Amino acid sequence: MKILFCIYQLDYADHIALAYLSAVARQRGHLTSLCIVAGDDLAARVDAEQPELVAYSANVWGFKELVAAHRAARNRRPFISILGGPQATFSPETFPDSGMDAYCVGEGDLAFADFLERVESGVSYDDVPNLITGRGRNDVRPLVQDLDTLPFPDRDLTLANSYLKNTPKKTFYATRGCPFQCTYCANNLYHDLYRGKGAFVRRFSVARLIDEMDYVKQRYRTEFIKLGDDLFAVKADPWLETFAAQYAARIGLPFNCYLRFDTVDDDLLDLLKQAGCYSVHLSVDSLSEHVREKVLGRRMRPVDVEATLKKIRRHGIHTWVNYMLAAPESRLQDDLDTIEMSYRGQVTYASYSTTVPMVGTRLYDYCVERQLIDTHTHQSDMSGCSERSSLACFSDREKDIRFNVYLVGALAAKLPQPFRALLVWMIRHVRPNRLFGWIRRVFYRYSIENTIFKLHARPAGVAAGNR
C-alpha cells in the first residue's frame, strides 16, 4: 500500500512523529512518501503517486490549509485519510468538518499500526483505540512503557526529502512526556488524557538514542545536535553517566538541551560538559514568584536564578533563557527587570515571547474566567508569541513597552552601562518600530548561529530562521 504523509510546513527540525509512523508503515511492507503543503501541491502529488492512504499531522497552525488541500486532493481521486497531532488531540471537535475519515488522538504508534491492519484487511477501524471516526470517539490505549520496542524512526522520510538534509543542526529526542504541568502548556492536557494509562515520562535507552544519532550523522550533514526534549535531564543518574560517555565517544559533537533551574547542580553540569554540552535552554518565565507559581504553574522550587546562571557559565556552558512577557497579573517592572537579571547572570541569549493562552490549557480557562480575552477573536495558534499582547489587563502603553522588550530586550541585556540604560529608556519611551524589529532579527540570527547552536556557514538558499 502507498502511504503519503502530509504536513503543512517543515521548520527548524524534521517531524519526529512522522518518522515513527513511517517506520511503523515500512515495518508492515508499505511504501511511504512525504508532502509539505506549504511548498507542494498535494492534489498533484495524489494524482501522480495514487496513494491508497494519506496520513496528515497537524498543529493548531496550518490546520485550515491542510483541510483545504485535503479537499482539493480528494476531488481528484479517492483515498482513505487520517489526521493526528496536536490538532486532533486538543481539538477533537473539529473532526466532523475536517473531511477526514479518522482522527488519531495522543501517541499514535500502536494506533496507526492497528489502523493500517484494518485498512489492509478491509475491516472497519471504528473501534480502534485512540481513533475518532464517524461512529464516535474511542478511549486512548495505555502508553508504550518501553520505548525501545518501537521501530527505529524513519529519519530519511523528512531529512532526505527536504532542505534539512543540508542544514548543520539535527534534532533528536531522548524522552517522551514532561513531568510538569505548567498552565500554559499542552502537556497538562496530555497528563489528563493519559491519567491511569502508565508512566507518563519515559526514556529511550542510551544505546538506542546514540544509534539513531549515529545513523543520521553518517548520512546527513551534522555539525550540531539539538536535544528537543521538554526536559532532557533532572539529575546526574546512571542513564546520564552512560550517555555522557557514549555520546562523547561515538558522536562527539556540541549539543544543546533543555534544563530546569531548580534541578541544576554541579554533578549534572559536570556530566553534560563531559558529554560535550555547548548550551542549555532554561525558562524563568516570570521574575515574579507569584506569577510563575500561581498563574503559570511552574512548580519550581525556590532557586537563586542569578547564581544558577553564573554556575552554568562557570562550567563553560552557554545559556539561552526564556521569559514570558505580559503574563496575567505580572507587573511591567517584572518584565523590564529581566534585562538586568540577564546581564548580571551572564545570559548568552535572553529569549522573549508574549504570553498567549492556548485553547484547552488551564491558562486559557483562567483568562476566560477573568475576561482577559475575547473568545470570539482570540488567536491561540502561537503566532501571537511574537506579537503585541492581546490581554485586556494591560494598557496600550504597557503593551507597547512589553513588546519593545521582546524586540530589543535581548540586545539590551548584553550592553554595558550607560548603553544598557539608554536602550531601556528607549524601550520605555519609543513606540515599537521597524528599526527595533530589524535589530531583533539580526541579533537573534547572530546569537543562534554563533553562541547558542554554534552553526557554521549555511548552504545557499537556507534561511537562518529554518535552522
C-alpha positions in Angstrom: 0.0 0.0 0.0 1.2 3.5 -0.8 1.0 6.0 2.1 1.6 9.7 1.6 2.4 11.6 4.8 1.3 15.2 4.7 2.2 18.2 6.9 1.6 21.9 6.4 5.1 23.2 7.0 8.6 21.9 8.0 10.5 24.3 10.1 13.8 24.1 12.1 13.5 20.3 12.8 12.2 17.3 10.9 8.9 15.9 12.1 9.8 13.1 14.5 6.2 11.8 14.8 6.1 11.1 11.1 9.4 9.4 11.3 8.0 6.9 13.8 4.7 6.4 11.9 6.6 5.9 8.6 8.7 3.3 10.4 5.5 1.5 11.5 4.2 1.5 8.0 7.5 0.3 6.4 7.7 -2.4 9.0 4.5 -3.7 7.5 5.9 -3.5 3.9 4.2 -0.3 2.9 5.7 2.4 0.7 5.9 5.9 2.3 6.5 9.4 0.9 6.1 13.0 2.2 4.2 16.1 1.0 4.8 19.5 2.6 1.7 21.5 1.7 3.4 25.0 2.1 5.7 24.2 -0.8 4.0 21.4 -2.7 0.7 20.7 -4.5 -1.0 17.8 -2.6 -3.6 17.3 -5.3 -0.9 16.9 -8.0 1.1 14.5 -5.7 -2.0 12.4 -5.2 -2.6 12.3 -8.9 1.0 11.3 -9.6 1.5 8.8 -6.8 -2.0 7.5 -6.4 -1.7 6.6 -2.6 -4.3 4.5 -1.0 -3.9 6.4 2.3 -3.0 10.0 3.1 -1.9 10.5 6.7 -1.9 14.1 8.0 -0.2 15.5 11.0 -1.4 18.9 12.1 -0.6 21.5 14.7 -3.1 24.3 15.5 -1.4 26.5 12.9 -1.7 25.3 9.3 -4.8 23.1 10.0 -7.1 25.1 7.8 -4.6 25.0 5.0 -4.3 21.2 5.4 -8.0 20.7 5.3 -8.3 22.8 2.1 -5.5 20.9 0.4 -7.1 17.6 1.5 -10.5 18.6 0.0 -8.8 19.6 -3.3 -6.9 16.3 -3.4 -9.9 14.2 -2.7 -11.8 15.8 -5.5 -9.1 14.4 -7.9 -9.3 10.8 -6.7 -10.5 8.7 -3.7 -8.2 7.7 -0.8 -8.5 6.9 2.9 -7.4 9.7 5.3 -6.4 10.0 8.9 -5.2 13.1 10.8 -3.1 13.1 14.0 -1.0 15.5 16.0 -2.0 18.3 18.4 -5.0 19.4 16.4 -6.6 16.0 16.6 -5.7 15.6 20.3 -6.6 19.0 21.6 -9.4 20.0 19.2 -11.3 16.7 18.5 -14.5 18.8 18.0 -13.1 19.8 14.6 -13.3 16.2 13.2 -16.9 16.4 11.7 -16.0 19.4 9.5 -12.4 18.2 8.6 -13.4 15.8 5.8 -11.1 13.2 7.3 -12.1 9.5 7.7 -10.4 9.3 11.1 -8.6 11.4 13.8 -5.8 9.8 15.9 -5.7 11.2 19.5 -2.5 11.1 21.5 0.5 9.0 20.8 -0.2 7.2 17.6 2.4 4.4 17.1 0.3 1.5 18.1 -3.0 3.0 16.9 -1.6 3.6 13.5 -0.4 0.0 13.3 -3.9 -1.2 14.1 -5.4 1.2 11.7 -3.2 0.0 8.9 -4.0 -3.6 9.6 -7.7 -2.9 9.4 -7.4 -0.9 6.2 -5.3 -3.7 4.6 -7.9 -6.3 5.6 -10.9 -4.2 4.5 -12.2 -4.4 8.1 -13.8 -1.5 10.0 -11.4 0.6 12.1 -14.2 2.3 14.1 -13.3 0.5 17.3 -9.5 1.1 17.2 -8.3 2.8 20.5 -7.2 6.4 20.1 -9.3 6.9 16.9 -12.2 9.2 16.3 -14.4 8.1 13.4 -17.9 8.8 12.2 -19.1 6.2 14.7 -17.7 8.1 17.7 -14.6 8.5 19.8 -12.6 5.6 21.4 -10.6 5.8 24.6 -6.8 6.0 24.3 -4.7 2.9 25.0 -2.0 2.7 27.7 1.2 4.5 26.8 4.1 2.5 25.5 6.4 2.0 28.5 9.4 0.5 26.8 10.2 3.0 24.1 12.9 0.7 22.6 10.2 -1.7 21.5 9.1 1.0 18.9 10.6 0.6 15.4 13.7 2.6 14.6 12.4 6.0 13.3 12.5 6.6 9.6 14.5 9.8 9.7 15.0 9.6 5.9 11.4 10.4 5.3 11.8 14.1 6.2 15.6 14.6 6.0 16.1 13.1 2.5 13.0 14.9 1.2 13.6 18.4 2.4 16.2 21.2 2.8 17.0 19.8 6.3 19.4 17.3 4.8 21.9 20.2 4.2 21.4 22.1 7.5 24.1 21.7 10.1 21.8 21.2 13.1 19.9 17.9 13.6 17.3 17.3 16.4 16.8 14.2 18.5 14.6 13.2 21.4 15.7 11.1 24.3 12.3 11.0 26.1 8.6 11.2 25.8 6.5 13.2 28.2 7.2 16.0 30.6 6.9 15.6 34.4 5.5 19.1 34.9 2.1 20.6 34.1 2.6 24.3 33.5 -0.8 26.0 32.9 0.2 27.4 29.6 1.5 24.2 28.1 -0.3 21.4 26.2 1.5 18.9 28.5 -1.2 19.3 31.1 -3.8 18.1 28.6 -1.6 15.0 27.9 -1.4 14.3 31.6 -5.2 14.5 31.9 -5.7 12.3 28.7 -3.3 9.6 29.9 -4.1 9.6 33.7 -4.0 5.9 34.8 -2.5 4.8 31.5 1.0 4.1 32.6 4.1 6.2 33.5 4.0 9.4 31.5 7.7 10.2 31.3 9.7 7.6 29.5 13.3 7.4 28.2 14.8 5.6 25.3 17.9 3.6 26.2 21.2 5.4 25.7 22.2 2.8 23.1 19.0 3.3 21.1 19.4 7.1 21.1 23.1 7.0 20.2 22.4 4.6 17.3 19.8 7.0 15.9 22.2 9.9 16.2 25.0 7.9 14.5 22.6 6.8 11.7 21.8 10.4 10.9 25.4 11.7 11.4 26.7 9.1 8.9 24.2 10.0 6.2 23.5 13.7 6.6 25.3 16.9 7.3 25.5 17.1 11.1 27.7 19.6 13.0 25.5 20.4 16.0 22.8 18.4 17.8 19.7 19.8 19.5 18.0 17.6 22.1 14.4 18.7 21.8 13.0 17.1 24.9 10.9 19.3 27.1 13.3 18.4 29.9 16.4 16.4 29.0 17.8 15.6 32.4 16.8 16.4 36.0 19.8 14.9 37.8 23.1 13.1 37.4 21.8 9.5 37.3 23.3 6.3 35.7 21.5 6.9 32.4 23.2 10.3 32.1 26.5 8.9 33.1 26.2 6.3 30.3 25.0 8.9 27.8 28.0 11.3 28.6 30.5 8.5 28.0 28.9 7.0 24.8 27.9 10.4 23.3 31.5 11.7 23.7 32.9 8.5 22.2 30.6 7.9 19.3 29.1 11.3 18.4 31.5 13.9 19.7 29.5 17.0 18.6 28.5 20.1 20.6 24.8 19.9 21.7 22.0 21.9 23.3 19.4 20.7 25.7 16.6 21.8 28.0 17.0 22.0 31.8 15.1 23.4 34.8 16.6 25.9 37.1 15.6 24.1 40.3 17.3 20.8 39.2 20.6 22.2 38.1 23.7 21.3 40.2 27.4 20.8 39.7 27.1 17.0 39.3 24.6 17.4 36.5 26.6 20.1 34.8 29.8 18.1 35.1 28.3 15.2 33.1 26.7 17.5 30.5 30.1 19.2 29.9 31.8 15.8 29.8 29.4 14.8 27.1 30.0 17.9 25.0 27.2 20.2 26.0 27.7 23.6 24.4 24.5 25.4 25.6 21.4 24.9 27.6 17.9 26.2 27.3 16.1 27.2 30.5 12.8 29.1 31.3 12.4 31.6 34.1 9.0 32.7 32.5 8.4 35.4 35.1 10.6 37.0 37.7 7.5 37.3 39.9 7.3 34.2 42.0 3.5 34.7 42.4 3.0 34.8 38.6 5.4 32.0 38.0 3.9 29.6 40.5 0.2 30.6 40.9 -0.6 31.8 37.4 1.8 29.9 35.1 2.1 26.8 37.4 5.8 26.3 37.0 6.1 24.4 40.3 9.7 25.5 40.6 11.4 25.2 43.9 12.8 28.4 45.4 16.1 29.0 43.5 18.6 31.8 43.1 18.2 32.3 39.3 21.2 34.6 39.0 23.5 32.3 41.0 22.4 29.3 39.0 23.1 31.1 35.7 26.6 32.0 36.8 27.2 28.4 37.9 26.3 27.2 34.4 28.6 29.7 32.8 31.4 28.6 35.2 31.1 25.1 33.7 31.7 26.7 30.3 28.1 26.2 29.0 26.2 28.9 27.3 22.7 29.8 28.4 19.5 30.5 26.4 16.9 31.8 28.9 13.2 32.3 28.1 10.9 34.9 29.6 7.2 35.2 29.1 6.1 38.8 28.7 2.7 40.2 29.6 1.7 37.2 31.7 -1.6 37.8 33.6 -1.0 39.6 37.0 2.6 40.5 36.1 3.8 44.0 36.7 5.5 46.0 33.9 8.6 46.2 36.1 8.8 42.4 36.3 9.3 42.3 32.5 11.8 45.2 32.5 13.8 43.6 35.3 14.5 40.6 33.1 17.1 42.7 31.2 19.1 43.5 34.4 18.8 39.9 35.6 20.1 38.6 32.3 23.0 41.0 32.3 24.0 40.1 35.9 23.5 36.4 35.3 25.8 36.5 32.2 23.0 35.1 30.0 24.2 34.3 26.5 20.9 35.0 24.9 17.7 36.3 26.6 14.7 34.9 24.6 11.3 36.6 24.9 7.8 35.6 24.0 4.5 37.2 24.5 2.1 35.2 26.7 -0.6 33.5 24.5 -3.2 31.4 26.3 -3.8 28.3 24.1 -7.3 27.0 23.9 -7.7 24.0 26.1 -5.0 24.9 28.6 -5.6 25.9 32.2 -4.2 29.4 31.5 -6.8 29.8 28.8 -9.6 29.0 31.2 -8.0 31.3 33.8 -8.1 34.2 31.2 -11.6 33.4 30.1 -12.9 33.4 33.7 -11.3 36.9 34.3 -12.4 38.2 30.9 -8.9 38.9 29.8 -9.5 37.6 26.2 -12.3 37.7 23.7 -13.1 34.1 23.0 -14.6 35.0 19.6 -11.5 36.7 18.3 -8.7 35.2 20.3 -6.0 33.6 18.2 -4.2 30.8 20.1 -2.1 29.5 17.2 1.1 30.7 18.9 1.8 33.3 16.3 0.9 35.8 19.0 4.1 34.8 20.9 6.0 37.2 18.6 3.4 40.0 18.6 2.0 42.7 21.0 -0.1 41.3 23.9 -3.8 41.0 23.3 -4.8 40.5 27.0 -7.3 43.1 28.3 -5.5 43.5 31.7 -2.8 45.8 30.2 -3.0 49.4 28.9 -1.8 50.2 25.3 1.3 51.8 26.7 2.2 48.7 28.8 1.7 46.5 25.8 4.0 48.7 23.7 6.7 48.7 26.3 6.5 44.9 26.8 6.6 44.4 23.0 9.7 46.6 22.9 11.3 44.3 25.5 10.5 41.4 23.1 12.2 43.3 20.2 15.3 44.6 21.8 15.5 43.2 25.3 18.0 40.6 24.3 20.4 43.2 23.0 19.9 45.4 26.0 20.8 42.5 28.3 24.3 42.3 26.6 25.2 46.0 26.7 27.3 47.6 29.4 26.3 50.9 31.1 25.5 53.6 30.0 24.3 51.9 26.8 22.1 49.5 28.6 20.3 52.3 30.5 19.9 54.3 27.2 18.2 51.3 25.4 16.0 50.6 28.4 14.9 54.3 28.3 14.1 53.9 24.6 12.1 50.7 25.4 10.0 52.8 27.8 9.5 55.9 25.7 9.8 54.9 22.0 6.9 53.1 20.2 7.6 49.7 18.6 9.0 50.3 15.1 10.7 48.7 12.2 14.2 49.5 13.4 13.6 47.6 16.7 12.2 44.7 14.6 15.3 44.7 12.4 17.5 44.7 15.5 15.7 41.8 16.9 16.0 39.7 13.7 19.7 40.5 13.3 20.7 39.9 16.9 18.6 36.7 17.1 20.2 35.3 14.0 23.7 36.2 15.1 23.2 34.7 18.6 21.6 31.5 17.4 24.2 30.8 14.8 27.3 31.8 16.8 26.6 31.5 20.6 23.7 29.1 21.1 23.9 26.5 18.4 27.4 27.2 17.1 26.4 26.8 13.4 28.8 27.2 10.6 28.1 28.9 7.2 24.8 27.7 5.9 24.2 26.4 2.4 22.9 28.8 -0.2 19.1 29.2 -0.1 18.6 28.1 3.5 17.1 30.8 5.7 18.5 31.3 9.2 15.1 31.0 10.7 14.9 27.5 9.4 17.9 26.3 11.3 
